[in-house]
Amino acid sequence: MPLDPTTICVIANPRSGRNSQDAQAIHAAMEVFGTATLRHWQDGEDMKDAVRRAVDDGFTTIVAAGGDGTVMGVANALVHGDANLAVLPLGTFNYYARGLQLPQDPRAAAQAILNGHPHRISVGAVNGTVFLNNASLGIYPAILKQRESVYERFGRRRIAAHWSVLKTFMRYRKPWRVTLSMNGRTQTVSTPLIFVARSAYQLERFGLPGAAEISDDDLVLFIAQAEGRLALLKTTWRLCTRKVALNRDVTLLHADSFTIDTRKSSLLAAYDGEKSRMPTPIRFEILRDALSIILPDAADRVDTP
């Protein structure tokens, strides 16, 4: 039975109304949604507040209109609740939506949401913050931080993004030394990157193993083995060309929870493209059956590249 459009609230970034491409996509989706409600959270407003207000107003399905960062933000507001999360993909990569086999066309995506059905899933969390695709410590959060400053100076251009990666790599000196506690054991690890995956689709895109462990509701932990700058560049190239090898480039571990500790009082963490500084020790864990999502029915699923 299709979802009742009157119970659906579409939550969109305030900037999407000024972005002609996103505005057109949202308009097309709303034509399909019919009597559903569209809301933009206000500049300076916490997105969680806008989502929770929609739930308090009686909406039972909240559609995150945006990219993976927007979807993650809405998920954090809905975790452990009864309202459903649905996704209208408007981002660049849309890993989460692609993993659900949602159409990328806004009209088709809206119709798939209407025809879909609720399903509870387990999600990853880092120090209590939900992530749906991945979280990481080390050089990738540093790249995101560098990218912000480069964007402020040169604008949001692809070459500026590439420059932020190169600039971060050139400043790289030596691996981080951390203490990993997992499955009752503790070990010291030296690495430039700890990457924690929850998206089987994303792993398959990069030719990485771990999909079976994710299906078993574990976190999949990749520890980069590169010691120096050249080794890190080689690992990055192998990742881009889908040639990363276990035990040569990365170590793979999996568990439903683990902690990372250092002598520092906090570490910069990235999660689904967002970042923040978090107090140590940093705890990664699976929150079981914590989120209700709208899954597309078989007839509406698409194979996405």
LOROFI-818596 format. One record per residue (C-alpha): residue number from 1; x, y, z. Coordinates in steps of 0.25 Angstrom, whole numbers, plus 5000, padded with zeros to 4 digits. Layout:
- NUM, X, Y, Z
...
//
This chain:
- 1, 5000, 5000, 5000
- 2, 5006, 5014, 4996
- 3, 5010, 5023, 5007
- 4, 5000, 5034, 5010
- 5, 5006, 5047, 5004
- 6, 5000, 5056, 5015
- 7, 5009, 5048, 5025
- 8, 5022, 5052, 5017
- 9, 5030, 5064, 5020
- 10, 5042, 5067, 5011
- 11, 5054, 5074, 5018
- 12, 5063, 5082, 5009
- 13, 5075, 5091, 5011
- 14, 5072, 5106, 5010
- 15, 5082, 5107, 4999
- 16, 5075, 5097, 4990
- 17, 5064, 5108, 4988
- 18, 5075, 5117, 4982
- 19, 5082, 5106, 4974
- 20, 5074, 5105, 4961
- 21, 5078, 5090, 4959
- 22, 5073, 5086, 4973
- 23, 5061, 5095, 4972
- 24, 5056, 5088, 4959
- 25, 5059, 5074, 4965
- 26, 5051, 5077, 4977
- 27, 5040, 5083, 4969
- 28, 5039, 5071, 4961
- 29, 5039, 5062, 4973
- 30, 5028, 5070, 4980
- 31, 5019, 5069, 4967
- 32, 5020, 5054, 4969
- 33, 5018, 5055, 4985
- 34, 5005, 5063, 4983
- 35, 5000, 5067, 4996
- 36, 5013, 5065, 5004
- 37, 5020, 5077, 5011
- 38, 5033, 5083, 5007
- 39, 5041, 5090, 5018
- 40, 5055, 5097, 5018
- 41, 5062, 5098, 5031
- 42, 5067, 5112, 5033
- 43, 5081, 5118, 5032
- 44, 5087, 5116, 5046
- 45, 5077, 5106, 5050
- 46, 5081, 5092, 5055
- 47, 5075, 5082, 5044
- 48, 5072, 5073, 5056
- 49, 5062, 5083, 5061
- 50, 5055, 5085, 5048
- 51, 5054, 5069, 5047
- 52, 5049, 5068, 5061
- 53, 5039, 5079, 5059
- 54, 5033, 5072, 5047
- 55, 5032, 5059, 5055
- 56, 5025, 5066, 5066
- 57, 5016, 5072, 5056
- 58, 5011, 5058, 5052
- 59, 5019, 5054, 5040
- 60, 5023, 5040, 5040
- 61, 5032, 5040, 5028
- 62, 5044, 5050, 5027
- 63, 5050, 5051, 5013
- 64, 5064, 5056, 5013
- 65, 5066, 5064, 5001
- 66, 5081, 5065, 4998
- 67, 5094, 5058, 4998
- 68, 5100, 5048, 5008
- 69, 5103, 5059, 5018
- 70, 5088, 5063, 5019
- 71, 5084, 5049, 5020
- 72, 5093, 5046, 5031
- 73, 5088, 5059, 5038
- 74, 5073, 5055, 5037
- 75, 5077, 5041, 5042
- 76, 5083, 5046, 5054
- 77, 5070, 5053, 5058
- 78, 5062, 5041, 5055
- 79, 5071, 5030, 5061
- 80, 5063, 5022, 5072
- 81, 5050, 5027, 5068
- 82, 5038, 5022, 5060
- 83, 5038, 5032, 5048
- 84, 5043, 5027, 5035
- 85, 5055, 5033, 5028
- 86, 5054, 5034, 5012
- 87, 5064, 5039, 5003
- 88, 5063, 5049, 4991
- 89, 5077, 5048, 4985
- 90, 5082, 5062, 4981
- 91, 5097, 5061, 4984
- 92, 5109, 5058, 4976
- 93, 5112, 5043, 4980
- 94, 5099, 5039, 4987
- 95, 5105, 5026, 4993
- 96, 5094, 5023, 5002
- 97, 5083, 5025, 4992
- 98, 5091, 5017, 4982
- 99, 5093, 5006, 4992
- 100, 5078, 5005, 4994
- 101, 5076, 5004, 4979
- 102, 5068, 5017, 4978
- 103, 5067, 5024, 4965
- 104, 5075, 5037, 4964
- 105, 5064, 5044, 4955
- 106, 5056, 5052, 4965
- 107, 5042, 5048, 4960
- 108, 5046, 5033, 4959
- 109, 5052, 5034, 4973
- 110, 5039, 5041, 4979
- 111, 5030, 5030, 4973
- 112, 5040, 5019, 4979
- 113, 5038, 5026, 4992
- 114, 5023, 5026, 4991
- 115, 5023, 5011, 4987
- 116, 5033, 5007, 4997
- 117, 5032, 5001, 5011
- 118, 5038, 5003, 5025
- 119, 5049, 4995, 5029
- 120, 5058, 4996, 5042
- 121, 5073, 4995, 5040
- 122, 5085, 4996, 5049
- 123, 5094, 5008, 5047
- 124, 5109, 5012, 5051
- 125, 5112, 5022, 5062
- 126, 5124, 5030, 5066
- 127, 5124, 5035, 5080
- 128, 5109, 5035, 5078
- 129, 5108, 5042, 5065
- 130, 5101, 5033, 5054
- 131, 5108, 5030, 5041
- 132, 5102, 5022, 5029
- 133, 5114, 5021, 5020
- 134, 5127, 5023, 5027
- 135, 5135, 5029, 5038
- 136, 5150, 5032, 5038
- 137, 5161, 5037, 5046
- 138, 5175, 5042, 5041
- 139, 5178, 5048, 5028
- 140, 5164, 5048, 5022
- 141, 5158, 5057, 5032
- 142, 5171, 5066, 5031
- 143, 5168, 5067, 5016
- 144, 5154, 5071, 5018
- 145, 5159, 5082, 5028
- 146, 5169, 5087, 5017
- 147, 5158, 5086, 5006
- 148, 5150, 5096, 5014
- 149, 5161, 5107, 5015
- 150, 5164, 5104, 5000
- 151, 5149, 5106, 4996
- 152, 5149, 5119, 5004
- 153, 5160, 5125, 4996
- 154, 5158, 5119, 4982
- 155, 5143, 5115, 4982
- 156, 5137, 5101, 4981
- 157, 5145, 5096, 4969
- 158, 5149, 5082, 4966
- 159, 5163, 5086, 4964
- 160, 5163, 5093, 4978
- 161, 5158, 5080, 4984
- 162, 5170, 5072, 4977
- 163, 5179, 5083, 4982
- 164, 5175, 5081, 4996
- 165, 5178, 5066, 4995
- 166, 5192, 5069, 4990
- 167, 5194, 5080, 5000
- 168, 5190, 5071, 5012
- 169, 5199, 5059, 5006
- 170, 5211, 5069, 5005
- 171, 5210, 5072, 5020
- 172, 5209, 5058, 5024
- 173, 5221, 5054, 5032
- 174, 5219, 5041, 5039
- 175, 5207, 5031, 5043
- 176, 5198, 5034, 5055
- 177, 5201, 5025, 5067
- 178, 5188, 5020, 5074
- 179, 5183, 5010, 5083
- 180, 5172, 5000, 5077
- 181, 5163, 4993, 5087
- 182, 5154, 4982, 5080
- 183, 5148, 4969, 5084
- 184, 5155, 4969, 5098
- 185, 5169, 4972, 5092
- 186, 5177, 4984, 5092
- 187, 5188, 4987, 5082
- 188, 5197, 4999, 5077
- 189, 5195, 5003, 5063
- 190, 5203, 5013, 5054
- 191, 5195, 5018, 5042
- 192, 5192, 5030, 5034
- 193, 5177, 5026, 5033
- 194, 5167, 5018, 5040
- 195, 5154, 5016, 5031
- 196, 5141, 5010, 5037
- 197, 5131, 5005, 5027
- 198, 5116, 5003, 5027
- 199, 5113, 5003, 5013
- 200, 5115, 4991, 5005
- 201, 5112, 4998, 4992
- 202, 5123, 5008, 4995
- 203, 5133, 4997, 4997
- 204, 5129, 4990, 4984
- 205, 5131, 5003, 4977
- 206, 5146, 5003, 4981
- 207, 5148, 4988, 4980
- 208, 5149, 4986, 4995
- 209, 5145, 4974, 5002
- 210, 5136, 4974, 5015
- 211, 5122, 4974, 5009
- 212, 5118, 4961, 5016
- 213, 5123, 4966, 5029
- 214, 5114, 4979, 5027
- 215, 5102, 4969, 5024
- 216, 5105, 4963, 5038
- 217, 5103, 4976, 5044
- 218, 5118, 4978, 5047
- 219, 5127, 4990, 5045
- 220, 5138, 4988, 5035
- 221, 5151, 4995, 5040
- 222, 5162, 4997, 5030
- 223, 5176, 5001, 5035
- 224, 5185, 5007, 5025
- 225, 5199, 5002, 5025
- 226, 5206, 5013, 5018
- 227, 5218, 5018, 5026
- 228, 5223, 5029, 5018
- 229, 5218, 5040, 5008
- 230, 5222, 5032, 4996
- 231, 5215, 5019, 5001
- 232, 5202, 5027, 5004
- 233, 5202, 5032, 4990
- 234, 5203, 5018, 4985
- 235, 5192, 5013, 4994
- 236, 5183, 5025, 4989
- 237, 5186, 5022, 4975
- 238, 5183, 5007, 4977
- 239, 5170, 5011, 4983
- 240, 5166, 5020, 4971
- 241, 5169, 5008, 4962
- 242, 5163, 4997, 4970
- 243, 5176, 4990, 4973
- 244, 5177, 4991, 4988
- 245, 5182, 4978, 4994
- 246, 5179, 4973, 5008
- 247, 5192, 4972, 5017
- 248, 5200, 4980, 5007
- 249, 5192, 4993, 5007
- 250, 5182, 4991, 5018
- 251, 5178, 4982, 5029
- 252, 5164, 4978, 5030
- 253, 5157, 4976, 5044
- 254, 5142, 4975, 5047
- 255, 5134, 4976, 5060
- 256, 5121, 4982, 5066
- 257, 5129, 4992, 5074
- 258, 5143, 4997, 5077
- 259, 5150, 5009, 5083
- 260, 5162, 5017, 5078
- 261, 5171, 5025, 5088
- 262, 5183, 5034, 5088
- 263, 5190, 5043, 5097
- 264, 5183, 5055, 5091
- 265, 5170, 5059, 5098
- 266, 5162, 5060, 5084
- 267, 5164, 5056, 5070
- 268, 5157, 5061, 5057
- 269, 5147, 5051, 5052
- 270, 5140, 5050, 5039
- 271, 5127, 5044, 5036
- 272, 5119, 5043, 5023
- 273, 5127, 5056, 5018
- 274, 5125, 5064, 5031
- 275, 5135, 5066, 5042
- 276, 5137, 5070, 5056
- 277, 5147, 5069, 5067
- 278, 5143, 5058, 5077
- 279, 5148, 5055, 5091
- 280, 5157, 5042, 5093
- 281, 5155, 5031, 5094
- 282, 5147, 5030, 5082
- 283, 5136, 5019, 5082
- 284, 5131, 5013, 5069
- 285, 5119, 5004, 5071
- 286, 5107, 4998, 5064
- 287, 5093, 5003, 5068
- 288, 5084, 4991, 5065
- 289, 5071, 4993, 5058
- 290, 5072, 5007, 5062
- 291, 5066, 5014, 5050
- 292, 5054, 5012, 5041
- 293, 5056, 5015, 5026
- 294, 5048, 5014, 5014
- 295, 5052, 5003, 5005
- 296, 5048, 5003, 4990
- 297, 5040, 4992, 4985
- 298, 5047, 4982, 4975
- 299, 5040, 4988, 4963
- 300, 5046, 5002, 4966
- 301, 5060, 4998, 4969
- 302, 5071, 5002, 4959
- 303, 5085, 4997, 4957
- 304, 5094, 5009, 4959
- 305, 5108, 5010, 4954
//
